[in-house]
Amino acid sequence: MTNSNEFANKKQSILSKTLGSKTRILLLLIGFWTIFILLSLFFCLDLWAIQQKSKSGNPDNKKAKDYKLKGLYSFYSNHNSVAIKYLKKSLLSTAEDKELCELVALAYLRQNDNQEAAFWFEKAKLWSMASFYRQISHPFEVLPGCESAQLAFMDSSYPFYPIVEVKMNNQSFLFLIDTGSSTTLVDMQLAHKLGINGKEHSQLVLSKGKQTKALLGTIESMSLGQWVIKNVPVLIVEELHRKSNGKECNFQGVLGMDFLSRFNLLLDYPARKVKFHRKNRHAAGLVPAGSRLVAKIPLLLSPQGLCLLQGKCNSKVIFFLFDTGSRDYPLEFYKESSKEFKFSEGSSGYLLDHLHFGSITIHKAKGIFTSVPFGISHPAEIPFCGIIGNSLFHRYKVLLDFDRMVMELFL
């Protein structure tokens, strides 16, 4: 009997232990599945949130893009302090962008703040530009005196070509006024004659998007009519003498947009002269008495400083680069524009039925197509259509007012 009871007790003990083990295993399984379900639910919710965020766009990235766009528009409008503010905000909201850093540097250059420009060129990894501009303390400094300076166009093989006489070291040299060049240039021969030692290499942007390497240097002093201008940054290139159709046009330098946009200027084609005027003054004083205003055309400056004129075709706003250094054709259309506008073929080019600049309408505007892409990035809202050569407006007195960012045409 005793053995029977002991056996029953052992059996009961084993059953209890087995039941306890199974219970613990069941509880562990329940706990595991509970944790798994909760983690899965949390992961799904997190994944849903990520998907929703990606659908709506990352707020920080969107904010950075908005700031960048505002900065670019301000930059194109020549509102440089506003451009700097928004471009810096864009940089704070996103990873460091070398292109944005370069834009900030260029905006500071427009304000003649070379030290800040050098700092931002370094951030853009443009070491040679940073080193060069750090050495120039007061660029484009016009010595006190006259409010304006006037120069006559020199004779050349090309009509309407604005070549003027510039004096340096008591010697006279010929310079082309070229709104299609981002930078002021001298050829190597002139640099040697003036003792300009090129130190750093840089890229030059030409009107048709071409780029060429050159040496950076500084003209210590140059005279334009009644003005003396100190510390003019220049790029030194191999040769500037250009031939076309058997003709040669000799000039030793180019006054580019980095120089021209610091003043207001009147290109008086009928009288064959140019007049420079200090900015922040009343530019209307440049225009001869009795002149009649016939058109007012908004203009922009690309990041590299090239002059862009606003036009219209089929009610669409378009932009043309105004290039006083383009002598062969009054108009050049980018091939891409043929997809959007209807051209007809003429005897020596292509014709666009109507092209509007301010209150002027050009009927059957004639030009050629060029396949050369414009080598400067720009917002899609600023569509480029082509290039305007200096002969298109040769009937007019052309006022470039960089204070009000407008071109005015007078008869």
Helices and strands as residue ranges (DSSP letters): H 2-56, H 59-76, H 80-93, H 98-110, H 114-123, H 127-134, E 141-142, E 148-152, E 163-168, E 171-177, E 185-187, H 188-194, E 201-205, E 211-224, E 227-237, E 242-244, E 247-249, E 253-255, H 257-260, E 263-268, E 273-278, G 283-286, E 293-301, E 307-313, E 316-323, E 331-334, G 335-339, E 343-346, E 349-357, E 360-370, E 384-389, E 397-401, E 406-410
